[in-house]
Amino acid sequence: MPLIAVLGNVIALNMYPPSSDSRSDFWDATTEGDIMMSNALGFVGVAPPPAAPVAPPKPVPVMPLSGLGLMIVGILVVARRRFMQR
């Protein structure tokens, strides 16, 4: 079995994280297992490149509050008042 396997943004290390400092049958602490784990975390911890910029939403046309717009708002206010009085 390989010690390191890479598939896209996933790295598999075929080793138990504690070293021989914890128990004699784990990986030898005099080797560079700690650097290997650190490099693996650094490799997968890199953020993916940003996606293409998103265009801002187009403004929604709004009827100005003059003339017809003001008349519609007035009608809605009157209708709401009559509805609330029932």
C-alpha positions as a Markdown table, in Angstrom:
| # | Residue | x | y | z |
|---|---|---|---|---|
| 1 | Met | 0.0 | 0.0 | 0.0 |
| 2 | Pro | 1.3 | 3.5 | -0.8 |
| 3 | Leu | 2.0 | 5.8 | 2.1 |
| 4 | Ile | 0.4 | 8.8 | 0.4 |
| 5 | Ala | -2.5 | 8.8 | -2.0 |
| 6 | Val | -3.9 | 12.0 | -3.7 |
| 7 | Leu | -7.3 | 12.3 | -5.4 |
| 8 | Gly | -8.3 | 15.9 | -6.2 |
| 9 | Asn | -8.5 | 17.8 | -3.0 |
| 10 | Val | -8.2 | 14.7 | -0.7 |
| 11 | Ile | -4.9 | 13.3 | 0.6 |
| 12 | Ala | -4.8 | 10.0 | 2.4 |
| 13 | Leu | -1.8 | 9.2 | 4.6 |
| 14 | Asn | -1.4 | 5.5 | 5.4 |
| 15 | Met | -0.1 | 6.1 | 8.9 |
| 16 | Tyr | -1.4 | 6.6 | 12.4 |
| 17 | Pro | -0.9 | 10.2 | 13.5 |
| 18 | Pro | 0.9 | 9.7 | 16.8 |
| 19 | Ser | 4.7 | 9.0 | 16.6 |
| 20 | Ser | 7.0 | 6.7 | 18.5 |
| 21 | Asp | 7.1 | 9.3 | 21.2 |
| 22 | Ser | 3.6 | 8.0 | 22.2 |
| 23 | Arg | 4.2 | 4.3 | 21.6 |
| 24 | Ser | 7.1 | 2.3 | 20.1 |
| 25 | Asp | 5.0 | 0.7 | 17.4 |
| 26 | Phe | 3.9 | 4.0 | 15.8 |
| 27 | Trp | 5.9 | 5.8 | 13.1 |
| 28 | Asp | 9.5 | 6.7 | 14.0 |
| 29 | Ala | 9.7 | 10.1 | 15.5 |
| 30 | Thr | 13.2 | 10.6 | 14.1 |
| 31 | Thr | 11.8 | 10.6 | 10.6 |
| 32 | Glu | 9.8 | 13.5 | 9.0 |
| 33 | Gly | 6.3 | 12.2 | 9.5 |
| 34 | Asp | 5.3 | 15.4 | 11.2 |
| 35 | Ile | 6.4 | 17.5 | 8.2 |
| 36 | Met | 4.6 | 15.1 | 5.9 |
| 37 | Met | 1.3 | 15.6 | 7.8 |
| 38 | Ser | 1.9 | 19.3 | 7.9 |
| 39 | Asn | 2.4 | 19.5 | 4.2 |
| 40 | Ala | -0.7 | 17.4 | 3.5 |
| 41 | Leu | -2.8 | 19.7 | 5.6 |
| 42 | Gly | -1.3 | 22.7 | 3.9 |
| 43 | Phe | -2.1 | 21.2 | 0.5 |
| 44 | Val | -5.7 | 20.5 | 1.2 |
| 45 | Gly | -6.3 | 23.6 | 3.2 |
| 46 | Val | -5.7 | 26.0 | 0.3 |
| 47 | Ala | -8.9 | 27.7 | -0.7 |
| 48 | Pro | -10.2 | 27.0 | -4.2 |
| 49 | Pro | -9.8 | 29.8 | -6.8 |
| 50 | Pro | -12.7 | 32.2 | -6.8 |
| 51 | Ala | -15.5 | 31.6 | -9.3 |
| 52 | Ala | -16.1 | 33.9 | -12.1 |
| 53 | Pro | -17.3 | 37.3 | -10.9 |
| 54 | Val | -21.1 | 37.6 | -10.7 |
| 55 | Ala | -22.7 | 40.5 | -12.4 |
| 56 | Pro | -24.7 | 42.7 | -10.0 |
| 57 | Pro | -28.5 | 42.3 | -10.3 |
| 58 | Lys | -30.2 | 44.6 | -12.8 |
| 59 | Pro | -32.3 | 47.4 | -11.1 |
| 60 | Val | -36.0 | 46.8 | -11.0 |
| 61 | Pro | -37.9 | 49.6 | -12.6 |
| 62 | Val | -39.9 | 51.5 | -10.0 |
| 63 | Met | -42.8 | 53.8 | -10.7 |
| 64 | Pro | -41.9 | 57.2 | -9.4 |
| 65 | Leu | -44.1 | 58.6 | -6.7 |
| 66 | Ser | -45.5 | 61.4 | -8.8 |
| 67 | Gly | -48.5 | 61.4 | -11.0 |
| 68 | Leu | -49.8 | 57.9 | -11.5 |
| 69 | Gly | -47.5 | 56.3 | -8.9 |
| 70 | Leu | -48.8 | 58.7 | -6.2 |
| 71 | Met | -52.4 | 58.0 | -7.2 |
| 72 | Ile | -51.9 | 54.2 | -7.0 |
| 73 | Val | -50.3 | 54.5 | -3.5 |
| 74 | Gly | -53.3 | 56.7 | -2.4 |
| 75 | Ile | -55.8 | 54.2 | -3.6 |
| 76 | Leu | -54.0 | 51.3 | -1.8 |
| 77 | Val | -53.9 | 53.3 | 1.4 |
| 78 | Val | -57.6 | 54.1 | 1.2 |
| 79 | Ala | -58.4 | 50.4 | 0.4 |
| 80 | Arg | -56.4 | 49.2 | 3.3 |
| 81 | Arg | -58.1 | 51.6 | 5.7 |
| 82 | Arg | -61.6 | 50.4 | 4.5 |
| 83 | Phe | -60.5 | 46.8 | 4.8 |
| 84 | Met | -59.2 | 47.3 | 8.4 |
| 85 | Gln | -62.5 | 49.0 | 9.5 |
| 86 | Arg | -64.5 | 45.9 | 8.8 |
